[in-house]
Amino acid sequence: MQQTFFHKIFRNFTGMFASAEFTCKGGYKDIWKLAWPLIIMNGCNTIMLLCNRIILSKLQLEDVTASVASSQLFNCSSCFFVITTGFTGTIVAQHFGNKNKEECVRSAWNGFYFACMVSIFLLAFLPPFGSWIFQYGTLSDAVKEREIIYFTALTPSAAFACMEAPFLTFFTATGRSRITAAAKIGTCLISVPLNYIMIFGKCGLPAMGIKGAGLAISTAGAISFLFALTAFLIQKQDIWASRKYFHFRFDTVKKLFLFGAPGGLQTNIRSAGFACVLLYFGCLGDLAMTAAGLAMTINLIAFIPLLGLMDSASVLTGKYIGERDLATAEMISKRCVRMLSLYFIFIAILYLLFPEFLIKLFSPKSSDGLKISEVLPLVKIILILQIFQNFYDGQRFITAGSLRGAGDTRIPLILAIVSVWMIQVPMTFIFTKIIPGPIYIAWAAGITFYVVCDALIIQWRKNTGAWKKIKVVDLDRKETSEA
């Protein structure tokens, strides 16, 4: 019986990675061809963020705490707009699968026009909103002040992220993700030294501390946007007429908003829920919040391939739907999850064998404030929880990306509301306000348990097959119009 059981597991595993799974249409080879530049791109984003926080930690651990809380609120405030404009990639992917290059270019330009409109709103709205929110936080006044400074300095990066999204997703959706990766590699090479220069005041600049960290990210965002715009404009015009089909079209912007906004709102709701979780964590004190912040920062390395594979699942699902190949589209997310799981096994080994090395990367030079030895035991426990959590996180991200590629964004929005506000936030509230205890108990209830439930819910939606009936673009004929 026991031999039969393990033999069945081994047979299933080898079947998942049989040679046919690599070479078939939509197989691991096709996925990897698109995914590896996106993984590098997201790896560069992770490196920029990690370096930002590691350099900040050399001042005080409270700076890391402030940057984590501030970043979460910032992402919550801006992600709706970034994700909505990024839905341009899904529209482009389906037109590309339908071999309609003119509509690919038009969609990218109109995504950019939409991004310009929302960027004006973000620049005016975010700074006062962040200052108002942080006044009601539960952390110390010193951390609150740092949060407001960092949040305000990050604001321009939201506008640049929105404006670059239509162009970068255009390249990804048309199978040229290397250009997207090149943009982020160049940005990373500039951003990392820029963090050091602006935080500590080098090359004639004054030392700006946590404000410099935020400004470095915004500067890197501006460089990335200019690269994306330039790359889009200098394409070979006989293949991609990017300087011809640039006229504003209300119907394209309307389509982007109708299908992209639910996806953006879904991410916004999840980010808002997580921001609430961090606020409740703050009720357990600066020590607990710092431990949570360090654990989340370390776990950024787990997201290096995750986001790249999620974007690949979204693009390839849209592409094969554009080709009217639903069977292949259905298999994309399953193969992406399998690939990601192999990486998470490596991460689990790293967290179990070398936790102290990872944690001590953030040891501050200053003797003031919290000491790394105070938070180390708490972070170790949270890292163990993250090992288990990461596998479900990968499944829900990739499945959600696949659904977005099919245009299935409205029902997942409702499911997100249910999982965040009926599971995550209430569970965190119970174990921080009603039954306060160690941070790892609140983490297990408010994050790990929620991630498992959310992954099962989103997988259920995928299994219903409703995404196969959703129509984003007209695939029965190529859309044509006057430029």
C-alpha positions as CSV (number, residue, x, y, z in Angstrom):
1,M,0.0,0.0,0.0
2,Q,2.8,2.4,1.0
3,Q,4.8,1.6,-2.1
4,T,1.8,2.1,-4.3
5,F,1.0,5.5,-2.6
6,F,4.6,6.9,-3.1
7,H,4.8,5.3,-6.6
8,K,1.6,7.2,-7.5
9,I,3.0,10.5,-6.2
10,F,6.3,9.9,-8.1
11,R,4.4,9.0,-11.3
12,N,2.2,12.2,-11.1
13,F,5.3,14.3,-10.5
14,T,7.2,12.9,-13.4
15,G,4.1,13.3,-15.6
16,M,3.9,17.0,-14.7
17,F,7.5,17.5,-16.0
18,A,7.5,15.0,-18.9
19,S,9.3,16.1,-22.1
20,A,6.0,16.7,-23.8
21,E,5.1,19.3,-21.2
22,F,8.2,21.3,-22.2
23,T,7.8,21.2,-25.9
24,C,4.0,21.4,-26.5
25,K,2.2,24.6,-27.4
26,G,1.9,26.7,-24.2
27,G,4.4,24.3,-22.5
28,Y,7.2,25.1,-20.1
29,K,9.5,26.2,-22.9
30,D,7.0,28.8,-24.2
31,I,6.3,30.0,-20.7
32,W,9.9,30.4,-19.9
33,K,10.7,32.2,-23.1
34,L,8.3,35.0,-22.0
35,A,8.8,34.7,-18.3
36,W,12.5,34.9,-17.8
37,P,12.8,38.6,-18.8
38,L,9.8,39.4,-16.6
39,I,11.4,37.5,-13.7
40,I,14.6,39.6,-14.2
41,M,12.4,42.7,-14.4
42,N,10.7,41.9,-11.1
43,G,14.0,40.8,-9.7
44,C,15.4,44.3,-10.4
45,N,12.3,45.8,-8.7
46,T,13.0,43.6,-5.7
47,I,16.7,44.4,-5.6
48,M,15.8,48.1,-5.7
49,L,13.4,47.8,-2.8
50,L,15.7,45.5,-0.8
51,C,18.7,47.8,-1.2
52,N,16.5,50.7,-0.3
53,R,15.5,49.1,3.0
54,I,19.0,47.6,3.7
55,I,20.6,51.0,3.3
56,L,17.9,52.6,5.4
57,S,18.4,50.0,8.2
58,K,22.0,51.3,8.6
59,L,20.4,54.4,10.0
60,Q,17.8,52.9,12.4
61,L,15.4,49.9,12.3
62,E,12.6,52.4,12.8
63,D,13.3,53.7,9.3
64,V,12.7,50.2,7.9
65,T,9.5,50.0,9.9
66,A,8.3,53.3,8.6
67,S,9.2,52.4,5.0
68,V,7.3,49.1,5.2
69,A,4.1,50.7,6.6
70,S,4.4,53.7,4.3
71,S,5.0,51.5,1.2
72,Q,1.9,49.4,2.0
73,L,-0.3,52.4,2.2
74,F,1.3,53.9,-0.9
75,N,0.6,50.7,-2.9
76,C,-2.9,50.6,-1.5
77,S,-3.5,54.1,-2.7
78,S,-2.0,53.8,-6.1
79,C,-2.4,50.2,-7.2
80,F,-6.0,50.7,-8.5
81,F,-4.6,53.1,-11.1
82,V,-1.5,51.1,-11.9
83,I,-3.3,47.8,-12.4
84,T,-6.1,49.4,-14.4
85,T,-3.6,51.0,-16.8
86,G,-1.7,47.7,-16.9
87,F,-4.8,45.9,-18.2
88,T,-3.7,47.5,-21.5
89,G,-1.5,44.4,-21.8
90,T,-4.4,42.0,-21.8
91,I,-6.2,44.0,-24.5
92,V,-3.0,44.1,-26.6
93,A,-2.3,40.3,-26.0
94,Q,-5.8,39.4,-27.3
95,H,-5.4,41.6,-30.4
96,F,-1.9,40.2,-30.9
97,G,-3.3,36.7,-30.8
98,N,-5.9,37.8,-33.3
99,K,-3.0,39.2,-35.5
100,N,-4.3,42.8,-35.4
101,K,-1.2,44.9,-34.9
102,E,-2.9,48.2,-35.6
103,E,-5.2,47.7,-32.6
104,C,-2.2,46.7,-30.5
105,V,-0.6,50.1,-31.1
106,R,-3.9,52.0,-30.6
107,S,-4.5,50.2,-27.3
108,A,-1.1,51.1,-26.0
109,W,-1.5,54.8,-26.9
110,N,-5.0,55.0,-25.3
111,G,-3.8,53.3,-22.2
112,F,-1.1,56.0,-22.0
113,Y,-3.7,58.8,-22.4
114,F,-5.8,57.2,-19.6
115,A,-2.6,57.0,-17.4
116,C,-1.9,60.7,-18.0
117,M,-5.3,61.6,-16.6
118,V,-5.0,59.5,-13.5
119,S,-1.4,60.6,-12.9
120,I,-2.6,64.2,-12.5
121,F,-5.1,63.0,-9.9
122,L,-2.5,61.0,-8.0
123,L,0.0,63.9,-7.8
124,A,-2.7,66.1,-6.2
125,F,-4.4,63.5,-4.0
126,L,-1.7,61.2,-2.5
127,P,0.4,63.6,-0.4
128,P,-2.5,65.1,1.7
129,F,-4.2,61.7,1.9
130,G,-1.0,60.0,3.3
131,S,-0.4,62.7,5.9
132,W,-4.0,62.4,7.1
133,I,-4.0,58.6,7.4
134,F,-0.7,58.4,9.3
135,Q,-2.0,60.8,11.9
136,Y,-4.3,58.0,13.1
137,G,-1.7,55.3,13.2
138,T,-0.8,53.4,16.4
139,L,3.0,53.7,16.1
140,S,5.3,56.2,17.9
141,D,5.4,59.8,16.8
142,A,9.0,59.3,15.5
143,V,7.9,56.5,13.2
144,K,4.8,58.5,12.0
145,E,6.9,61.4,11.0
146,R,9.2,59.1,8.9
147,E,6.1,57.5,7.3
148,I,4.7,60.8,6.1
149,I,8.1,61.9,4.7
150,Y,8.7,58.7,2.8
151,F,5.1,58.5,1.5
152,T,5.3,62.0,0.1
153,A,8.6,61.4,-1.6
154,L,7.2,58.3,-3.2
155,T,4.3,60.1,-4.8
156,P,5.8,60.9,-8.2
157,S,6.7,57.2,-8.7
158,A,3.0,56.3,-8.8
159,A,2.5,58.7,-11.8
160,F,5.5,57.3,-13.6
161,A,4.4,53.7,-13.0
162,C,1.0,54.4,-14.5
163,M,2.4,56.1,-17.6
164,E,5.0,53.4,-18.3
165,A,2.6,50.5,-17.8
166,P,0.8,50.7,-21.2
167,F,4.2,50.7,-23.1
168,L,5.9,48.0,-21.0
169,T,2.8,45.7,-21.1
170,F,2.7,46.4,-24.9
171,F,6.1,44.8,-25.3
172,T,5.3,42.0,-23.0
173,A,2.0,41.2,-24.7
174,T,3.6,41.1,-28.1
175,G,6.3,38.6,-27.0
176,R,9.1,41.1,-26.5
177,S,9.5,40.9,-22.7
178,R,13.3,41.4,-23.1
179,I,12.7,45.1,-23.8
180,T,10.7,45.3,-20.6
181,A,13.5,43.6,-18.7
182,A,16.1,45.9,-20.2
183,A,14.1,48.9,-18.9
184,K,14.2,47.6,-15.4
185,I,17.8,46.4,-15.4
186,G,18.9,49.9,-16.5
187,T,16.7,51.5,-13.8
188,C,18.1,49.1,-11.2
189,L,21.7,49.9,-12.1
190,I,20.9,53.6,-11.5
191,S,18.6,53.3,-8.6
192,V,20.8,51.3,-6.2
193,P,23.7,53.8,-6.1
194,L,21.2,56.6,-6.2
195,N,19.7,55.3,-2.9
196,Y,23.1,55.4,-1.3
197,I,23.9,58.9,-2.6
198,M,20.6,60.5,-1.6
199,I,20.2,58.7,1.8
200,F,23.7,59.4,3.1
201,G,24.4,62.6,1.1
202,K,27.2,61.8,-1.4
203,C,28.4,63.5,-4.6
204,G,27.7,66.9,-3.2
205,L,24.1,66.2,-2.2
206,P,22.9,66.7,1.4
207,A,22.1,63.6,3.5
208,M,18.3,63.2,3.2
209,G,17.7,59.9,5.1
210,I,14.4,58.3,4.5
211,K,13.3,61.2,2.3
212,G,16.2,60.4,0.0
213,A,15.1,56.8,-0.2
214,G,11.7,57.8,-1.5
215,L,13.1,60.3,-3.9
216,A,15.5,57.7,-5.3
217,I,12.6,55.4,-6.1
218,S,10.7,58.3,-7.8
219,T,13.8,59.2,-9.8
220,A,14.2,55.6,-10.9
221,G,10.6,55.6,-11.9
222,A,11.1,58.6,-14.2
223,I,14.0,57.0,-15.9
224,S,12.1,53.8,-16.5
225,F,9.2,55.7,-18.0
226,L,11.4,57.6,-20.4
227,F,13.1,54.4,-21.5
228,A,9.7,52.7,-22.1
229,L,8.3,55.7,-24.1
230,T,11.5,55.9,-26.2
231,A,11.6,52.2,-27.0
232,F,7.9,52.4,-28.0
233,L,8.5,55.3,-30.4
234,I,11.7,54.0,-32.1
235,Q,10.2,50.7,-33.2
236,K,10.4,49.7,-36.9
237,Q,7.4,51.5,-38.3
238,D,6.8,49.0,-41.1
239,I,6.2,46.4,-38.4
240,W,4.8,48.4,-35.5
241,A,3.5,51.8,-36.6
242,S,3.8,53.3,-33.1
243,R,4.0,56.9,-34.5
244,K,0.9,56.5,-36.7
245,Y,-2.0,55.0,-34.7
246,F,-1.8,57.4,-31.8
247,H,-5.2,59.1,-32.0
248,F,-7.5,59.2,-28.9
249,R,-10.4,56.7,-29.0
250,F,-13.0,56.8,-26.4
251,D,-14.2,53.3,-27.0
252,T,-10.7,51.9,-26.3
253,V,-10.4,53.9,-23.1
254,K,-13.9,52.8,-22.0
255,K,-13.0,49.2,-22.6
256,L,-9.8,49.6,-20.6
257,F,-11.7,51.0,-17.7
258,L,-14.7,48.6,-17.8
259,F,-12.4,45.5,-17.7
260,G,-9.3,46.9,-16.0
261,A,-11.0,48.8,-13.2
262,P,-12.4,45.7,-11.5
263,G,-9.0,44.1,-11.5
264,G,-7.5,47.3,-10.2
265,L,-10.1,47.6,-7.5
266,Q,-9.6,43.9,-6.6
267,T,-5.9,44.7,-6.0
268,N,-6.8,47.9,-4.2
269,I,-9.1,46.0,-1.8
270,R,-6.5,43.4,-1.0
271,S,-3.9,46.1,-0.4
272,A,-6.3,48.1,1.8
273,G,-7.0,44.9,3.8
274,F,-3.2,44.4,4.2
275,A,-2.8,48.0,5.2
276,C,-5.4,47.4,7.9
277,V,-3.5,44.3,9.0
278,L,-0.3,46.4,9.4
279,L,-2.2,49.0,11.4
280,Y,-3.5,46.3,13.7
281,F,0.0,44.8,14.0
282,G,1.1,48.3,15.2
283,C,-1.2,47.8,18.2
284,L,1.2,45.1,19.4
285,G,4.0,47.7,19.6
286,D,7.0,48.9,17.6
287,L,8.9,45.6,18.3
288,A,6.2,43.5,16.8
289,M,5.8,45.9,13.8
290,T,9.5,45.9,13.1
291,A,9.6,42.1,13.2
292,A,6.7,41.9,10.7
293,G,8.4,44.5,8.5
294,L,11.7,42.6,8.4
295,A,10.0,39.3,7.7
296,M,8.0,40.9,4.8
297,T,11.2,42.5,3.4
298,I,13.1,39.3,3.5
299,N,10.3,37.5,1.8
300,L,10.6,39.8,-1.2
301,I,13.0,37.3,-2.6
302,A,10.1,34.9,-2.9
303,F,8.3,37.3,-5.1
304,I,11.1,37.6,-7.7
305,P,9.7,34.8,-10.0
306,L,6.2,35.0,-8.7
307,L,5.2,38.3,-10.3
308,G,7.0,37.4,-13.5
309,L,5.2,34.1,-13.8
310,M,1.9,35.8,-12.9
311,D,2.3,38.4,-15.7
312,S,3.3,35.5,-18.1
313,A,0.2,33.6,-17.2
314,S,-1.9,36.7,-17.9
315,V,-0.3,37.5,-21.2
316,L,-0.2,33.9,-22.5
317,T,-3.8,33.2,-21.4
318,G,-4.9,36.3,-23.3
319,K,-2.8,35.4,-26.4
320,Y,-4.3,31.9,-26.6
321,I,-7.8,33.2,-26.1
322,G,-7.0,35.5,-29.0
323,E,-6.0,32.5,-31.0
324,R,-9.3,30.8,-29.9
325,D,-7.3,28.0,-28.2
326,L,-9.0,27.6,-24.8
327,A,-7.5,24.2,-24.0
328,T,-3.9,25.6,-24.1
329,A,-5.1,28.8,-22.3
330,E,-6.4,26.6,-19.5
331,M,-3.1,24.8,-18.9
332,I,-0.9,27.9,-18.7
333,S,-1.7,28.7,-15.0
334,K,-1.2,25.1,-13.9
335,R,2.3,24.9,-15.5
336,C,3.3,28.3,-14.0
337,V,2.3,27.1,-10.5
338,R,4.4,24.0,-10.9
339,M,7.4,26.0,-12.0
340,L,7.0,28.4,-9.1
341,S,6.7,25.6,-6.6
342,L,10.1,24.3,-7.4
343,Y,11.6,27.7,-6.6
344,F,9.6,27.9,-3.3
345,I,11.2,24.6,-2.2
346,F,14.6,26.4,-2.5
347,I,13.2,29.3,-0.5
348,A,12.0,27.0,2.2
349,I,15.5,25.5,2.6
350,L,17.0,29.0,2.7
351,Y,14.6,30.1,5.5
352,L,15.1,27.0,7.5
353,L,19.0,26.8,7.3
354,F,20.1,30.5,7.1
355,P,17.5,32.7,8.9
356,E,20.0,34.6,11.0
357,F,22.1,35.5,8.0
358,L,19.1,36.9,6.2
359,I,17.9,38.8,9.3
360,K,21.3,40.3,10.2
361,L,21.5,41.9,6.7
362,F,19.4,44.6,8.3
363,S,21.5,45.1,11.4
364,P,21.8,48.9,12.0
365,K,25.1,50.7,12.6
366,S,23.5,53.0,15.1
367,S,23.2,51.9,18.7
368,D,20.0,53.9,19.2
369,G,16.6,52.4,18.8
370,L,15.7,48.7,18.5
371,K,18.4,46.1,18.3
372,I,18.4,43.2,15.8
373,S,18.7,40.7,18.7
374,E,15.4,41.8,20.0
375,V,13.4,41.1,16.8
376,L,15.4,38.0,15.7
377,P,13.4,35.3,17.5
378,L,10.1,36.7,16.2
379,V,11.3,37.0,12.6
380,K,12.4,33.4,12.6
381,I,9.0,32.2,13.5
382,I,7.3,34.4,10.9
383,L,9.7,33.1,8.2
384,I,8.5,29.5,9.0
385,L,4.9,30.6,8.5
386,Q,5.9,32.2,5.2
387,I,7.4,29.0,3.9
388,F,3.9,27.4,4.1
389,Q,2.2,30.6,3.0
390,N,4.3,31.1,-0.1
391,F,3.0,28.0,-1.9
392,Y,-0.6,29.2,-1.6
393,D,0.4,32.7,-2.4
394,G,1.9,31.5,-5.7
395,Q,-1.2,29.6,-6.6
396,R,-3.5,32.6,-6.0
397,F,-1.4,35.1,-7.8
398,I,-0.9,33.1,-10.9
399,T,-4.5,31.9,-11.0
400,A,-5.6,35.5,-10.6
401,G,-3.2,36.6,-13.4
402,S,-4.7,33.9,-15.7
403,L,-8.2,35.1,-15.0
404,R,-7.2,38.7,-15.7
405,G,-5.7,37.6,-19.0
406,A,-9.2,36.2,-19.9
407,G,-10.9,39.4,-18.8
408,D,-12.5,37.7,-15.8
409,T,-12.1,40.6,-13.3
410,R,-15.6,41.3,-11.9
411,I,-16.5,38.1,-10.0
412,P,-12.9,37.9,-8.6
413,L,-13.5,41.4,-7.3
414,I,-16.5,40.2,-5.3
415,L,-14.5,37.2,-4.1
416,A,-11.7,39.5,-3.0
417,I,-14.1,41.7,-0.9
418,V,-15.4,38.5,0.8
419,S,-12.0,37.1,1.6
420,V,-10.4,40.3,2.8
421,W,-13.2,41.8,4.8
422,M,-14.8,38.6,6.2
423,I,-11.6,36.6,6.8
424,Q,-8.3,38.6,6.9
425,V,-9.3,41.9,8.6
426,P,-11.6,40.3,11.3
427,M,-9.0,37.6,12.1
428,T,-6.3,40.1,12.5
429,F,-8.6,42.3,14.7
430,I,-9.4,39.4,17.0
431,F,-5.7,38.5,17.6
432,T,-4.4,42.1,18.0
433,K,-7.3,43.9,19.8
434,I,-9.5,41.3,21.5
435,I,-7.0,38.5,22.2
436,P,-3.6,40.3,21.8
437,G,-0.6,38.0,21.8
438,P,2.7,37.5,20.0
439,I,3.0,38.9,16.5
440,Y,3.4,35.5,15.0
441,I,-0.1,34.4,16.2
442,A,-1.6,37.5,14.6
443,W,0.4,36.8,11.5
444,A,-0.8,33.2,11.3
445,A,-4.4,34.3,11.7
446,G,-4.5,37.4,9.6
447,I,-2.1,36.5,6.8
448,T,-1.3,32.8,6.5
449,F,-4.8,31.6,7.1
450,Y,-6.2,34.2,4.8
451,V,-3.8,33.4,2.0
452,V,-4.8,29.7,2.1
453,C,-8.5,30.6,2.0
454,D,-8.1,33.2,-0.7
455,A,-6.1,30.7,-2.9
456,L,-8.8,28.1,-2.6
457,I,-11.5,30.6,-3.4
458,I,-9.8,32.0,-6.5
459,Q,-9.0,28.4,-7.7
460,W,-12.7,27.6,-7.4
461,R,-13.5,30.5,-9.7
462,K,-11.0,29.3,-12.3
463,N,-12.4,25.7,-12.1
464,T,-16.0,27.0,-12.9
465,G,-14.8,27.7,-16.5
466,A,-16.8,31.0,-16.6
467,W,-13.7,32.8,-17.9
468,K,-14.0,30.9,-21.2
469,K,-17.2,32.8,-22.0
470,I,-16.0,36.4,-21.4
471,K,-15.4,38.6,-24.5
472,V,-12.9,41.4,-24.2
473,V,-12.2,42.1,-27.9
474,D,-14.0,41.0,-31.1
475,L,-12.2,37.8,-32.2
476,D,-14.6,37.1,-35.0
477,R,-13.1,39.8,-37.2
478,K,-10.2,42.2,-37.0
479,E,-11.2,45.6,-35.9
480,T,-10.2,48.3,-38.3
481,S,-10.7,52.0,-38.4
482,E,-9.1,55.1,-39.8
483,A,-6.0,56.2,-38.0
